[in-house]
Amino acid sequence: MEGLIGLIGGGIFYLSWVYQSYLTKKNKKPTFDSIFFMVRILASFILLIEAIRVKSPGFFLLYLGTIAMMAYNLWKLKK
């Protein structure tokens, strides 16, 4: 079961792109909504936990930065 957290986080992260592709096709233009950003934040938190588990400073910083960027985008969308 080792690595299951990373697989779950990666799967959720991938599904955010599937969702975004669906919105883009539906709206006939690139579309990002709050659900997209919230799902990416959730996935990034899960992957951050995995980065801590495998003791990877690089991945830790990557997902910390991703969380910050997605939170900023979500804030700008709500504003």
N, CA, C and O atoms as a GROMACS GRO file, in nm:
protein
  316
    1MET      N    1   0.080  -0.120   0.000
    1MET     CA    2   0.000   0.000   0.000
    1MET      C    3   0.085   0.127   0.000
    1MET      O    4   0.032   0.238  -0.004
    2GLU      N    5   0.215   0.110   0.004
    2GLU     CA    6   0.304   0.225   0.003
    2GLU      C    7   0.285   0.304  -0.127
    2GLU      O    8   0.282   0.246  -0.235
    3GLY      N    9   0.272   0.432  -0.115
    3GLY     CA   10   0.254   0.516  -0.233
    3GLY      C   11   0.108   0.538  -0.269
    3GLY      O   12   0.078   0.609  -0.365
    4LEU      N   13   0.015   0.479  -0.192
    4LEU     CA   14  -0.128   0.493  -0.221
    4LEU      C   15  -0.173   0.639  -0.209
    4LEU      O   16  -0.254   0.686  -0.289
    5ILE      N   17  -0.119   0.710  -0.111
    5ILE     CA   18  -0.154   0.851  -0.094
    5ILE      C   19  -0.115   0.930  -0.219
    5ILE      O   20  -0.192   1.012  -0.268
    6GLY      N   21   0.004   0.904  -0.271
    6GLY     CA   22   0.049   0.972  -0.392
    6GLY      C   23  -0.038   0.938  -0.512
    6GLY      O   24  -0.067   1.025  -0.594
    7LEU      N   25  -0.079   0.812  -0.524
    7LEU     CA   26  -0.166   0.772  -0.635
    7LEU      C   27  -0.303   0.842  -0.625
    7LEU      O   28  -0.357   0.887  -0.726
    8ILE      N   29  -0.356   0.849  -0.506
    8ILE     CA   30  -0.485   0.916  -0.487
    8ILE      C   31  -0.472   1.064  -0.522
    8ILE      O   32  -0.554   1.119  -0.595
    9GLY      N   33  -0.369   1.129  -0.468
    9GLY     CA   34  -0.347   1.271  -0.496
    9GLY      C   35  -0.325   1.296  -0.644
    9GLY      O   36  -0.381   1.390  -0.701
   10GLY      N   37  -0.245   1.212  -0.707
   10GLY     CA   38  -0.220   1.226  -0.851
   10GLY      C   39  -0.346   1.204  -0.932
   10GLY      O   40  -0.369   1.274  -1.031
   11GLY      N   41  -0.429   1.108  -0.891
   11GLY     CA   42  -0.556   1.083  -0.961
   11GLY      C   43  -0.650   1.202  -0.951
   11GLY      O   44  -0.713   1.239  -1.049
   12ILE      N   45  -0.659   1.261  -0.832
   12ILE     CA   46  -0.745   1.378  -0.813
   12ILE      C   47  -0.691   1.495  -0.895
   12ILE      O   48  -0.768   1.569  -0.957
   13PHE      N   49  -0.559   1.512  -0.895
   13PHE     CA   50  -0.497   1.620  -0.972
   13PHE      C   51  -0.530   1.603  -1.120
   13PHE      O   52  -0.565   1.700  -1.188
   14TYR      N   53  -0.518   1.480  -1.170
   14TYR     CA   54  -0.551   1.452  -1.310
   14TYR      C   55  -0.698   1.480  -1.339
   14TYR      O   56  -0.732   1.537  -1.443
   15LEU      N   57  -0.787   1.440  -1.247
   15LEU     CA   58  -0.929   1.463  -1.269
   15LEU      C   59  -0.964   1.611  -1.277
   15LEU      O   60  -1.063   1.648  -1.341
   16SER      N   61  -0.884   1.695  -1.213
   16SER     CA   62  -0.909   1.839  -1.226
   16SER      C   63  -0.893   1.883  -1.371
   16SER      O   64  -0.966   1.971  -1.418
   17TRP      N   65  -0.799   1.823  -1.443
   17TRP     CA   66  -0.781   1.855  -1.585
   17TRP      C   67  -0.895   1.799  -1.669
   17TRP      O   68  -0.938   1.862  -1.765
   18VAL      N   69  -0.944   1.681  -1.634
   18VAL     CA   70  -1.058   1.624  -1.705
   18VAL      C   71  -1.179   1.716  -1.687
   18VAL      O   72  -1.251   1.744  -1.783
   19TYR      N   73  -1.201   1.762  -1.565
   19TYR     CA   74  -1.311   1.855  -1.538
   19TYR      C   75  -1.294   1.985  -1.616
   19TYR      O   76  -1.390   2.035  -1.675
   20GLN      N   77  -1.173   2.039  -1.617
   20GLN     CA   78  -1.147   2.164  -1.690
   20GLN      C   79  -1.169   2.143  -1.840
   20GLN      O   80  -1.222   2.232  -1.906
   21SER      N   81  -1.130   2.030  -1.893
   21SER     CA   82  -1.152   2.001  -2.035
   21SER      C   83  -1.301   1.993  -2.067
   21SER      O   84  -1.346   2.041  -2.172
   22TYR      N   85  -1.377   1.934  -1.977
   22TYR     CA   86  -1.522   1.929  -1.994
   22TYR      C   87  -1.582   2.069  -1.999
   22TYR      O   88  -1.664   2.099  -2.086
   23LEU      N   89  -1.541   2.156  -1.905
   23LEU     CA   90  -1.592   2.294  -1.903
   23LEU      C   91  -1.555   2.368  -2.030
   23LEU      O   92  -1.637   2.441  -2.086
   24THR      N   93  -1.432   2.350  -2.076
   24THR     CA   94  -1.386   2.416  -2.198
   24THR      C   95  -1.469   2.371  -2.317
   24THR      O   96  -1.511   2.454  -2.399
   25LYS      N   97  -1.494   2.242  -2.328
   25LYS     CA   98  -1.574   2.191  -2.440
   25LYS      C   99  -1.717   2.244  -2.432
   25LYS      O  100  -1.776   2.283  -2.533
   26LYS      N  101  -1.773   2.245  -2.311
   26LYS     CA  102  -1.909   2.292  -2.291
   26LYS      C  103  -1.923   2.441  -2.325
   26LYS      O  104  -2.021   2.482  -2.387
   27ASN      N  105  -1.826   2.521  -2.286
   27ASN     CA  106  -1.833   2.667  -2.306
   27ASN      C  107  -1.767   2.713  -2.436
   27ASN      O  108  -1.773   2.831  -2.470
   28LYS      N  109  -1.703   2.620  -2.507
   28LYS     CA  110  -1.635   2.649  -2.634
   28LYS      C  111  -1.525   2.755  -2.620
   28LYS      O  112  -1.493   2.825  -2.716
   29LYS      N  113  -1.467   2.764  -2.500
   29LYS     CA  114  -1.352   2.850  -2.473
   29LYS      C  115  -1.287   2.801  -2.344
   29LYS      O  116  -1.354   2.741  -2.260
   30PRO      N  117  -1.158   2.826  -2.326
   30PRO     CA  118  -1.091   2.784  -2.202
   30PRO      C  119  -1.164   2.839  -2.079
   30PRO      O  120  -1.187   2.960  -2.068
   31THR      N  121  -1.201   2.750  -1.988
   31THR     CA  122  -1.280   2.788  -1.872
   31THR      C  123  -1.223   2.726  -1.746
   31THR      O  124  -1.192   2.607  -1.743
   32PHE      N  125  -1.209   2.808  -1.643
   32PHE     CA  126  -1.165   2.763  -1.511
   32PHE      C  127  -1.264   2.818  -1.410
   32PHE      O  128  -1.294   2.937  -1.412
   33ASP      N  129  -1.315   2.734  -1.323
   33ASP     CA  130  -1.407   2.782  -1.221
   33ASP      C  131  -1.354   2.747  -1.082
   33ASP      O  132  -1.246   2.689  -1.068
   34SER      N  133  -1.430   2.783  -0.980
   34SER     CA  134  -1.384   2.762  -0.843
   34SER      C  135  -1.367   2.613  -0.810
   34SER      O  136  -1.279   2.577  -0.733
   35ILE      N  137  -1.451   2.528  -0.868
   35ILE     CA  138  -1.438   2.384  -0.841
   35ILE      C  139  -1.303   2.333  -0.889
   35ILE      O  140  -1.238   2.256  -0.818
   36PHE      N  141  -1.259   2.376  -1.007
   36PHE     CA  142  -1.129   2.336  -1.060
   36PHE      C  143  -1.018   2.370  -0.961
   36PHE      O  144  -0.934   2.286  -0.930
   37PHE      N  145  -1.019   2.493  -0.911
   37PHE     CA  146  -0.913   2.536  -0.820
   37PHE      C  147  -0.922   2.466  -0.684
   37PHE      O  148  -0.819   2.434  -0.624
   38MET      N  149  -1.044   2.441  -0.635
   38MET     CA  150  -1.058   2.371  -0.507
   38MET      C  151  -1.011   2.225  -0.517
   38MET      O  152  -0.948   2.173  -0.425
   39VAL      N  153  -1.042   2.160  -0.629
   39VAL     CA  154  -0.997   2.022  -0.648
   39VAL      C  155  -0.845   2.017  -0.656
   39VAL      O  156  -0.783   1.926  -0.601
   40ARG      N  157  -0.784   2.114  -0.724
   40ARG     CA  158  -0.638   2.118  -0.733
   40ARG      C  159  -0.574   2.145  -0.597
   40ARG      O  160  -0.468   2.089  -0.567
   41ILE      N  161  -0.636   2.228  -0.515
   41ILE     CA  162  -0.584   2.253  -0.380
   41ILE      C  163  -0.592   2.124  -0.299
   41ILE      O  164  -0.496   2.089  -0.230
   42LEU      N  165  -0.705   2.054  -0.305
   42LEU     CA  166  -0.719   1.927  -0.233
   42LEU      C  167  -0.612   1.827  -0.278
   42LEU      O  168  -0.545   1.766  -0.194
   43ALA      N  169  -0.596   1.811  -0.408
   43ALA     CA  170  -0.496   1.718  -0.461
   43ALA      C  171  -0.355   1.758  -0.418
   43ALA      O  172  -0.273   1.673  -0.383
   44SER      N  173  -0.328   1.887  -0.420
   44SER     CA  174  -0.195   1.935  -0.382
   44SER      C  175  -0.166   1.910  -0.235
   44SER      O  176  -0.053   1.879  -0.198
   45PHE      N  177  -0.268   1.924  -0.149
   45PHE     CA  178  -0.249   1.892  -0.007
   45PHE      C  179  -0.217   1.744   0.011
   45PHE      O  180  -0.129   1.707   0.089
   46ILE      N  181  -0.288   1.659  -0.062
   46ILE     CA  182  -0.262   1.514  -0.053
   46ILE      C  183  -0.120   1.484  -0.102
   46ILE      O  184  -0.048   1.406  -0.040
   47LEU      N  185  -0.081   1.546  -0.212
   47LEU     CA  186   0.054   1.524  -0.265
   47LEU      C  187   0.161   1.586  -0.175
   47LEU      O  188   0.274   1.537  -0.171
   48LEU      N  189   0.126   1.692  -0.103
   48LEU     CA  190   0.218   1.751  -0.005
   48LEU      C  191   0.244   1.652   0.108
   48LEU      O  192   0.357   1.638   0.154
   49ILE      N  193   0.140   1.583   0.152
   49ILE     CA  194   0.155   1.479   0.254
   49ILE      C  195   0.247   1.368   0.203
   49ILE      O  196   0.332   1.318   0.276
   50GLU      N  197   0.228   1.330   0.077
   50GLU     CA  198   0.314   1.227   0.018
   50GLU      C  199   0.459   1.274   0.009
   50GLU      O  200   0.552   1.197   0.033
   51ALA      N  201   0.479   1.401  -0.024
   51ALA     CA  202   0.615   1.456  -0.031
   51ALA      C  203   0.683   1.450   0.106
   51ALA      O  204   0.802   1.422   0.116
   52ILE      N  205   0.606   1.476   0.211
   52ILE     CA  206   0.660   1.466   0.347
   52ILE      C  207   0.693   1.320   0.378
   52ILE      O  208   0.797   1.290   0.437
   53ARG      N  209   0.603   1.228   0.338
   53ARG     CA  210   0.624   1.086   0.366
   53ARG      C  211   0.752   1.034   0.300
   53ARG      O  212   0.827   0.957   0.361
   54VAL      N  213   0.777   1.076   0.177
   54VAL     CA  214   0.897   1.026   0.106
   54VAL      C  215   1.018   1.117   0.129
   54VAL      O  216   1.126   1.093   0.074
   55LYS      N  217   0.999   1.220   0.210
   55LYS     CA  218   1.108   1.312   0.246
   55LYS      C  219   1.171   1.377   0.123
   55LYS      O  220   1.292   1.373   0.102
   56SER      N  221   1.083   1.438   0.040
   56SER     CA  222   1.130   1.504  -0.082
   56SER      C  223   1.110   1.655  -0.071
   56SER      O  224   0.998   1.704  -0.091
   57PRO      N  225   1.217   1.730  -0.039
   57PRO     CA  226   1.203   1.875  -0.028
   57PRO      C  227   1.158   1.939  -0.159
   57PRO      O  228   1.083   2.037  -0.158
   58GLY      N  229   1.203   1.886  -0.271
   58GLY     CA  230   1.166   1.942  -0.401
   58GLY      C  231   1.016   1.932  -0.426
   58GLY      O  232   0.953   2.030  -0.464
   59PHE      N  233   0.960   1.814  -0.406
   59PHE     CA  234   0.817   1.796  -0.425
   59PHE      C  235   0.738   1.872  -0.320
   59PHE      O  236   0.630   1.924  -0.349
   60PHE      N  237   0.790   1.879  -0.198
   60PHE     CA  238   0.723   1.956  -0.093
   60PHE      C  239   0.707   2.101  -0.137
   60PHE      O  240   0.598   2.158  -0.128
   61LEU      N  241   0.816   2.161  -0.184
   61LEU     CA  242   0.811   2.301  -0.228
   61LEU      C  243   0.722   2.319  -0.351
   61LEU      O  244   0.652   2.419  -0.364
   62LEU      N  245   0.726   2.222  -0.442
   62LEU     CA  246   0.642   2.227  -0.562
   62LEU      C  247   0.495   2.232  -0.524
   62LEU      O  248   0.422   2.317  -0.575
   63TYR      N  249   0.451   2.143  -0.436
   63TYR     CA  250   0.309   2.138  -0.401
   63TYR      C  251   0.269   2.251  -0.307
   63TYR      O  252   0.154   2.295  -0.309
   64LEU      N  253   0.361   2.299  -0.226
   64LEU     CA  254   0.334   2.416  -0.145
   64LEU      C  255   0.310   2.537  -0.236
   64LEU      O  256   0.217   2.615  -0.214
   65GLY      N  257   0.394   2.551  -0.337
   65GLY     CA  258   0.378   2.659  -0.435
   65GLY      C  259   0.248   2.644  -0.514
   65GLY      O  260   0.181   2.743  -0.542
   66THR      N  261   0.214   2.521  -0.549
   66THR     CA  262   0.090   2.496  -0.623
   66THR      C  263  -0.031   2.535  -0.540
   66THR      O  264  -0.125   2.596  -0.591
   67ILE      N  265  -0.029   2.499  -0.412
   67ILE     CA  266  -0.139   2.537  -0.322
   67ILE      C  267  -0.152   2.689  -0.316
   67ILE      O  268  -0.262   2.743  -0.325
   68ALA      N  269  -0.040   2.757  -0.302
   68ALA     CA  270  -0.042   2.904  -0.295
   68ALA      C  271  -0.098   2.964  -0.424
   68ALA      O  272  -0.180   3.056  -0.420
   69MET      N  273  -0.055   2.913  -0.539
   69MET     CA  274  -0.101   2.966  -0.667
   69MET      C  275  -0.250   2.938  -0.690
   69MET      O  276  -0.323   3.025  -0.738
   70MET      N  277  -0.294   2.818  -0.656
   70MET     CA  278  -0.435   2.785  -0.674
   70MET      C  279  -0.522   2.866  -0.578
   70MET      O  280  -0.631   2.909  -0.616
   71ALA      N  281  -0.476   2.887  -0.455
   71ALA     CA  282  -0.550   2.970  -0.359
   71ALA      C  283  -0.559   3.113  -0.409
   71ALA      O  284  -0.664   3.177  -0.396
   72TYR      N  285  -0.451   3.164  -0.466
   72TYR     CA  286  -0.452   3.300  -0.522
   72TYR      C  287  -0.552   3.309  -0.637
   72TYR      O  288  -0.630   3.403  -0.644
   73ASN      N  289  -0.549   3.210  -0.728
   73ASN     CA  290  -0.643   3.211  -0.840
   73ASN      C  291  -0.788   3.201  -0.793
   73ASN      O  292  -0.876   3.267  -0.848
   74LEU      N  293  -0.811   3.119  -0.692
   74LEU     CA  294  -0.945   3.107  -0.636
   74LEU      C  295  -0.990   3.240  -0.575
   74LEU      O  296  -1.104   3.282  -0.594
   75TRP      N  297  -0.901   3.305  -0.503
   75TRP     CA  298  -0.931   3.436  -0.443
   75TRP      C  299  -0.962   3.538  -0.552
   75TRP      O  300  -1.059   3.614  -0.539
   76LYS      N  301  -0.882   3.541  -0.659
   76LYS     CA  302  -0.906   3.636  -0.768
   76LYS      C  303  -1.038   3.606  -0.839
   76LYS      O  304  -1.109   3.698  -0.881
   77LEU      N  305  -1.072   3.480  -0.852
   77LEU     CA  306  -1.198   3.442  -0.916
   77LEU      C  307  -1.316   3.488  -0.834
   77LEU      O  308  -1.417   3.533  -0.890
   78LYS      N  309  -1.306   3.478  -0.701
   78LYS     CA  310  -1.416   3.517  -0.612
   78LYS      C  311  -1.429   3.669  -0.600
   78LYS      O  312  -1.536   3.721  -0.567
   79LYS      N  313  -1.321   3.740  -0.626
   79LYS     CA  314  -1.317   3.885  -0.607
   79LYS      C  315  -1.399   3.959  -0.708
   79LYS      O  316  -1.405   4.082  -0.705
   0.00000   0.00000   0.00000
